[in-house]
Amino acid sequence: MNKIIYKYLLVLISTFSLLGCSDKFWDINTDPNNPSVVTPALALPSGISGSVFVIGGYYHALGSFWTQQYAQAPAASQWLEWESYNLTDDDFDRQFTTMYSGALTDLQYVREQAKNSSSWPYYSIATLVQAYDFQVLADLYDQIPFTEALKGSTILQPKYDKGALVYDSLFARIDDAISRNLTNVPASLETSDVLLGGDMDAWIAFGNTLKLKMYLRYVNVDPNKYKSQIIALLNENNFLTKDVRFTAFKAQETGYNPFYNTFVDRLAGNIVANKTLVNYLENNNDPRLQKFFNASVTGSIYASVATGESKTLLGTINNYATPNIGQIDPVYLFTKEEVLFMIAEAQARYKTSAEAQATYLKGIKASLSRYGLPEDTVSYSYNGIKSIIEQKWIAATNLRAIEAYFDFNRTGYPDFFSTSLTSVLSGNARPKRLFFPATERKTNANTPDRVPLTEKVWWGL
């Protein structure tokens, strides 16, 4: 219930910011919570906040556990099943449902209304955020409702489409979105676009950046399929140069950052720093350790826990370092350093090593600068793709952990993760997808048969 309240509080916050102090809002004959007509200006922040709620909440937490940035705290048990990979169809069921019934539906409404009125900036933003969401879902589940999804009562049981088909369709949608006439920007976008404030040049860069991310998913499938497109994007060099972040949080229980709301505030005492990441940072004298985590309450040290180790340890969360995420910290869809590391990988694969190394170093500097650290405060050598993905993994801490999880499934890096001490999987096997949700299995006859967690998605390694 708190999650539902939280989502709609964000929508209400956005609504207030759009309507300001208009006398019409306070008309006693009008119910502002149930308007007869919802405009794209009102629906867009709802769709974006719904996306942010899922991606910055449970999906961020999952990525952090499965890429060994976070671990289960001793004397607690909330996330033990995640560390043992003992998932069921009920895990992440609500997140899947929230994405489809909330974020994706709201964004589809904006797309349709904006297209009918030729309001192309609204159409393009909704299309790009929706494409981002679909891509994340396809990467988690491999098959998702897509071509028949979001049809309302017309199609109540949509078929599932394979991830490769979803990707091909999304490329076309992204190109359509960024090719529209985006010069006539409505004044309302300055407030209703709660990510980039109506900056359509930045949204075009968003589309290019999203395409590059998706093209790099093909490196294990057909590395040359989009080679010419990747090189063209690199030559054009019109990628995001700033964070894409959602900041409309409030320092009150139902307005918190979604990770903080659930994993720090309501389910406190469960999450600590993972030994894999802490050891890596300590071994390299990396000062970001003290920025990523809060020192332990007892001892003021950066003590950490290995994946699956919590049951064998004494003490409580107070004895260990914890994630440094605050009540109103932003949720990020892209960070500046993430984009630089993506470009570096593309350059390493399709351009020159010298170009890749130069961009790789820029990525490290951008991550250090985020925390107010001197750009030369730590030095890492360059060893191609391995180095790029390792640094991208470090920089993703507290910000973009779900992408670090996808990178690991795609590249096998970092290649030094420990084996979970409580894993129910054989050998060193790890989960590469999620189970299709229980709600879907109960209500949609087209839901595919269950696939093992260890089976790679279509682009996986």
Sequence and secondary structure as in RCSB ss.txt:
>XXXX:A:sequence
MNKIIYKYLLVLISTFSLLGCSDKFWDINTDPNNPSVVTPALALPSGISGSVFVIGGYYHALGSFWTQQYAQAPA
ASQWLEWESYNLTDDDFDRQFTTMYSGALTDLQYVREQAKNSSSWPYYSIATLVQAYDFQVLADLYDQIPFTEAL
KGSTILQPKYDKGALVYDSLFARIDDAISRNLTNVPASLETSDVLLGGDMDAWIAFGNTLKLKMYLRYVNVDPNK
YKSQIIALLNENNFLTKDVRFTAFKAQETGYNPFYNTFVDRLAGNIVANKTLVNYLENNNDPRLQKFFNASVTGS
IYASVATGESKTLLGTINNYATPNIGQIDPVYLFTKEEVLFMIAEAQARYKTSAEAQATYLKGIKASLSRYGLPE
DTVSYSYNGIKSIIEQKWIAATNLRAIEAYFDFNRTGYPDFFSTSLTSVLSGNARPKRLFFPATERKTNANTPDR
VPLTEKVWWGL
>XXXX:A:secstr
 HHHHHHHHHHHHHHHHHHTT GGGG TTS TTS SS  HHHHHHHHHHHHHHHHTTHHHHHHHHHTTSEEE TT
  TTHHHHHT   TTTTHHHHHHIIIIIIHHHHHHHHHHHHTT HHHHHHHHHHHHHHHHHHHHHHSEEE TTTT
 GGG SS  EEEHHHHHHHHHHHHHHHHHS   S  TTHHHH TTTTT HHHHHHHHHHHHHHHHGGGGGT TTT
THHHHHHHHHHT    S EEE    SSGGGS HHIIIIIIITTT EEEBHHHHHHHHHTT TTHHHHEE  TTTS
    B TT GGG  S GGGS EE   TT  EEEE HHHHHHHHHHHHHHHS HHHHHHHHHHHHHHHHHHTT  T
TSS     THHHHHHHHHHHTTTT HHHHHHHHHHH  S      TT  SSTT    S    HHHHHH TT    
  TTS  TT  
